[in-house]
Amino acid sequence: MTPRPTMRFNRIIIVSNRTRKAAQFSFSPKYNLILSSEKNSVGKSSVVKNILWCFGCEPRLDDDWKKLECRVVLEFQVNEVFYRIAREGSTFIISQENQIDKVFSGISKGLSTELAKLFKFAPLLPTRNQEELVTPPPAFYFLPFYIDQKHSWSSAWASFDKLGQFSNWKSPIIKYHTGMINSSHFNVTEEIYKNKKTKTFFVEKIFKYDSALSLIGEAEPPSPPVVSADDFFELEEQMAQESSELQWSQESIISELIDLRTEKSHIEAQLKIARESLSETSADYEFSYRLDESLECPTCGTLHDNSLTSKFTLLQDKEQATDIARRLSSSLDELTENIRKKAQTTKEIGNAISSFNDRWSISDSSNGSDIIQSVASDLVAKRLSNTRENFAIEVSTLDAINTSLVNTQNKQSATSRKNVKRKFSEMFPEYISRLKAVGIDSQNINSPEQHAKVSKSGGAAESTRGMLAYYLSIYNLINEFSEEVLAPFIIDTPNQHEQAAKHYDSIVSLLMENTPSKAQLFICGMDSQKLDPIKKTGRVFFLEEEHALLSSEEYQKLSNEVNSIFSNI
């Protein structure tokens, strides 16, 4: 059996060139306590948040911290391979010994894929328009490894901001983390999406062909007059060349008209959206212009920025929306003119057919061109119908293939889903019992996907212990069943709602006795004697001065080290 790949954080450096202050922390391979005696706002959470921020996550950093404009460097290892990642703004640098640095100018510009490969994180999620599958940002990897101070204790899988770029992501992410599904599941998902894309192509073609058949039906001439076979064959050879040209002209103009009308419908829909956006943006700007530089939310009392900069941003949005609407309107006018010209061409073809009609009249009651027009229309309609039917068969085939692929996915993961749920049903009730969270109905929570039931059970203090039991269960499931790298377990303020002393004892002993032997643990919180067992075997960082995580003492030395990393890009 392949040993569990494990990640460890070794050292972090945080430098603010703006304030000329810095700090560094070297971590224990097992337990790390970041504590203060009585005070909040001393930077306990900021230490671990910067670790995660360095990887491209979006922990909830306050505005004062963001103003520091920090450069952060984290040294870490996966098994025995050592790495370094550095971040400033949206710039990331990943280094490995004896290898060239890799620089990324954004999370979505290669960083997500690089870290996913490093952490063996295989999920692929559909974008909101469902058009393609992408590797999710690093935050989706770190979600089960970080219990943040506020949101995670009341809602699981919510440790970071900016997770809304995907819809319905929780189920595949939870299943992958816990080992219910693995990378082969997403290999099949890629095939399914390729088939969906191909299906969309055929469906659009079918729509165009249906429109073309409808146009032919509307333009179909009256029933052709009856002529003798001898008369018709006399005309056949002479009419062959010209009838072929007329047929080709008819097919071409129908195809061009369909394309133009389809494009016009698309532009009209875009123009409608652009005009609605312009209307909303204009209203926002007018509303913002009349108000003060800050707005107080009537519900929660939060002050929102309404400065000149904010108003200018709204004005820019308005100008951009106006420009988009103007360009779309211009495109629509151009399309309308093109359609008018094609309609004129259609009329000219009709005149040519009439001329053909006059020249090839067999008798006063029998019009040879009508016969030709009818035959040509019939041939075009038949060809379009046959092609449309082939497209419909392709769509049906792709649907059947995707149904089969989904069934394959379900069969592949059936055993692993069963094993993971069985293990969860053993661990979670045990942890609940040890934490004495009797208000949590653990017997009715038998799957990692039922996290919402945990937060809704029991009182506030019990619910907090229930969430800890849930996260610890998930962590151990990852260790036992998942193929991904096991990251350090970060717990910010486990003593939520001032847990009774006996319960805090239970929390500490549960963590010490039930985290994997190679796991690294970070705990942020107030100092307590209940943490003494962890202190004896780990490293303790005491932070006492408010808003002073960074200091000027080591700035010169640390800034030289950090700035040299960024100077090479």
C-alpha positions, -999 to 999 in steps of 0.1 A, spaced: 0 0 0 13 35 -9 21 56 21 -2 84 28 12 116 12 13 143 39 19 180 39 37 200 66 41 238 71 76 246 82 80 284 83 61 315 73 75 350 67 52 380 65 66 414 53 49 447 49 71 471 30 44 497 33 48 498 71 84 485 73 74 457 96 77 419 95 73 387 114 83 350 110 72 318 126 89 284 125 65 255 132 66 222 150 60 191 128 32 180 151 14 205 174 14 243 171 -5 266 195 -10 302 186 -23 318 218 -29 349 238 -37 353 275 -68 375 274 -68 397 244 -83 395 210 -70 413 179 -34 402 185 -30 383 153 -37 347 162 -60 341 133 -39 362 110 -10 338 112 -30 308 98 -50 329 75 -18 341 58 -6 305 54 -38 298 34 -38 331 16 -3 323 4 -18 293 -14 -44 314 -32 -73 309 -7 -95 338 3 -97 337 42 -116 365 57 -89 391 63 -101 424 77 -96 457 58 -68 469 82 -48 439 74 -53 442 37 -40 478 38 -6 464 50 -1 450 14 20 421 27 44 398 9 41 363 24 65 334 20 57 299 32 81 270 33 64 236 33 70 200 24 50 171 9 65 140 23 102 146 21 101 171 -8 106 207 2 88 236 -15 84 274 -11 54 295 -22 54 333 -22 25 356 -28 21 393 -33 -13 405 -45 -22 382 -74 14 371 -81 25 337 -69 60 321 -70 64 283 -64 100 271 -58 114 236 -54 151 228 -47 172 226 -78 143 236 -101 134 268 -119 108 290 -101 73 289 -115 56 323 -116 18 327 -119 0 360 -124 -33 348 -110 -51 319 -93 -69 309 -125 -38 314 -147 -21 281 -139 -18 282 -101 -49 260 -95 -37 233 -119 -1 234 -105 -12 230 -69 -39 205 -78 -11 183 -93 11 188 -63 -16 179 -38 -31 151 -60 -64 170 -60 -83 158 -90 -118 173 -90 -131 191 -121 -161 214 -117 -184 228 -144 -184 266 -149 -217 283 -142 -226 283 -179 -220 246 -179 -198 249 -210 -166 235 -197 -149 217 -168 -121 234 -148 -98 227 -119 -112 245 -89 -91 270 -70 -69 259 -41 -95 270 -16 -116 239 -25 -87 217 -16 -81 234 18 -118 236 28 -119 204 51 -85 213 66 -94 247 80 -120 255 107 -121 293 107 -131 314 137 -166 324 127 -183 307 98 -171 271 101 -185 266 135 -220 272 123 -218 260 87 -194 234 73 -175 238 40 -177 276 43 -142 286 55 -134 309 26 -149 337 6 -155 336 -32 -167 300 -34 -198 309 -55 -181 307 -89 -194 271 -92 -230 258 -86 -237 226 -68 -200 220 -60 -204 206 -25 -215 171 -34 -185 162 -57 -160 180 -35 -171 163 -3 -172 129 -21 -137 134 -35 -122 146 -2 -136 116 17 -127 91 -9 -162 82 -21 -150 90 -56 -115 94 -71 -97 108 -101 -112 81 -124 -146 95 -117 -136 129 -131 -119 112 -161 -153 99 -170 -169 133 -162 -145 148 -189 -159 123 -214 -194 132 -205 -188 169 -210 -171 164 -243 -202 145 -254 -224 173 -241 -204 199 -261 -208 178 -293 -245 173 -286 -249 211 -283 -233 215 -317 -259 190 -333 -288 206 -314 -279 240 -329 -277 224 -363 -311 208 -359 -326 242 -350 -311 258 -381 -323 230 -404 -358 232 -388 -358 269 -396 -348 262 -432 -375 236 -437 -400 260 -423 -389 287 -448 -392 262 -477 -427 253 -465 -437 289 -465 -423 295 -501 -436 263 -516 -454 269 -550 -488 256 -559 -491 220 -571 -473 217 -604 -494 215 -636 -497 181 -653 -478 176 -686 -472 146 -708 -441 126 -703 -430 133 -739 -433 170 -734 -414 169 -702 -385 148 -716 -382 172 -745 -376 200 -720 -354 181 -696 -321 183 -713 -324 220 -721 -336 229 -687 -311 208 -668 -283 234 -666 -304 263 -657 -325 244 -632 -293 233 -614 -283 269 -611 -317 279 -598 -316 251 -572 -281 261 -561 -292 297 -557 -322 287 -537 -302 265 -513 -275 292 -509 -299 320 -501 -319 299 -476 -287 290 -458 -275 325 -456 -308 339 -445 -310 313 -417 -275 322 -404 -283 359 -405 -316 355 -387 -301 333 -361 -273 358 -355 -298 386 -353 -318 368 -326 -286 363 -306 -276 400 -309 -311 411 -300 -309 390 -268 -275 404 -259 -287 440 -266 -317 435 -243 -293 423 -215 -269 452 -221 -297 478 -220 -311 463 -188 -276 464 -173 -272 500 -185 -305 509 -168 -295 493 -136 -260 508 -136 -274 542 -143 -299 539 -114 -271 527 -91 -249 557 -101 -277 582 -96 -286 567 -63 -250 566 -51 -244 602 -63 -272 616 -41 -259 599 -9 -231 604 16 -196 588 14 -207 558 35 -240 538 37 -253 520 67 -270 487 61 -305 490 77 -304 453 86 -269 446 101 -256 482 105 -225 475 84 -210 507 68 -205 503 30 -181 525 10 -197 552 -11 -166 573 -16 -158 593 -48 -137 562 -59 -168 540 -55 -189 565 -74 -163 567 -102 -163 529 -105 -201 530 -110 -197 558 -136 -171 536 -154 -195 507 -153 -222 529 -168 -199 541 -196 -188 505 -203 -224 494 -204 -233 523 -228 -204 514 -251 -214 477 -252 -251 486 -260 -239 510 -287 -217 484 -303 -244 458 -302 -270 482 -316 -246 490 -345 -241 452 -351 -279 448 -351 -283 476 -377 -257 460 -399 -273 426 -397 -308 441 -405 -293 457 -436 -277 424 -446 -310 406 -442 -327 433 -463 -301 428 -490 -306 390 -489 -343 394 -491 -338 415 -522 -316 388 -536 -344 363 -529 -368 385 -549 -343 386 -578 -341 348 -577 -379 348 -578 -378 370 -609 -353 347 -625 -376 318 -619 -405 338 -634 -383 345 -665 -374 309 -666 -412 302 -663 -420 324 -693 -393 309 -715 -401 273 -708 -439 275 -710 -452 243 -726 -488 255 -730 -511 281 -716 -520 258 -688 -487 240 -682 -458 259 -668 -425 241 -670 -407 265 -645 -433 258 -619 -424 221 -623 -387 229 -619 -393 251 -589 -414 224 -573 -389 197 -580 -360 219 -567 -379 227 -535 -387 190 -530 -350 180 -535 -338 207 -510 -364 198 -484 -355 161 -488 -318 167 -484 -323 190 -453 -347 164 -437 -322 136 -442 -294 156 -427 -315 168 -398 -325 131 -391 -288 122 -390 -282 149 -365 -311 137 -344 -296 102 -344 -263 117 -332 -280 135 -303 -298 103 -293 -266 83 -295 -247 108 -273 -275 108 -247 -273 70 -246 -235 71 -242 -237 96 -214 -263 76 -196 -240 46 -198 -210 67 -185 -230 79 -155 -240 43 -147 -203 34 -150 -194 62 -125 -220 50 -100 -208 14 -103 -172 24 -99 -179 43 -67 -205 20 -51 -181 1 -29 -161 32 -18 -193 52 -10 -205 23 11 -172 19 30 -168 57 36 -204 60 50 -199 29 72 -167 44 86 -183 78 91 -212 62 109 -187 46 133 -165 76 139 -189 105 141 -212 90 169 -181 80 188 -167 115 187 -200 130 196 -202 107 226 -167 116 238 -175 153 235 -208 148 253 -228 166 227 -259 147 236 -282 172 217 -267 160 184 -288 132 169 -257 114 155 -277 83 145 -296 102 119 -264 117 105 -248 89 86 -230 105 57 -204 133 53 -229 150 30 -254 155 58 -233 183 74 -263 207 75 -280 185 101 -250 189 125 -252 227 127 -289 226 133 -288 202 162 -284 210 199 -276 243 216 -249 267 205 -221 250 226 -232 215 217 -235 224 180 -199 237 182 -186 204 196 -208 186 170 -190 206 142 -156 197 156 -167 160 157 -178 163 120 -146 180 108 -124 155 127 -144 127 111 -138 142 77 -101 146 84 -98 109 93 -118 98 63 -94 118 41 -65 100 58 -80 66 53 -98 67 20 -87 97 -1 -59 98 -27 -51 134 -20 -23 148 1 -32 152 38 -28 188 47 -23 201 83 -54 205 104 -61 241 114 -86 249 141 -93 285 150 -107 290 185 -121 256 194 -133 269 227 -164 285 210 -192 297 233 -169 293 263 -171 255 266 -173 242 301 -140 230 315 -149 193 313 -159 198 276 -126 216 268 -107 187 284 -127 164 261 -119 185 230 -81 185 237 -80 147 244 -101 139 213 -77 159 191 -46 144 206 -59 108 205 -77 109 171 -56 128 147 -34 107 124 1 101 137 18 121 109 -7 150 109 3 185 118 -21 204 140 -26 242 144 -48 256 172 -55 293 176 -72 305 208 -70 319 243 -44 303 266 -58 277 290 -45 250 314 -66 226 294 -41 229 266 -11 219 287 -10 183 273 -5 198 238 20 224 250 43 197 264 48 181 230 43 211 206 54 246 200 36 276 216 34 311 201 22 337 226 8 369 210 -1 396 235 1 431 219 -30 442 200 -26 449 163 11 442 165 17 408 148 43 425 127 72 444 142 101 466 130 129 446 148 134 420 121 121 439 91 155 446 75 166 410 76 133 394 66 125 420 39 159 413 23 151 376 22 116 380 9 123 409 -16 151 388 -32 125 362 -41 103 387 -59 132 406 -75 140 376 -98 106 377 -116 
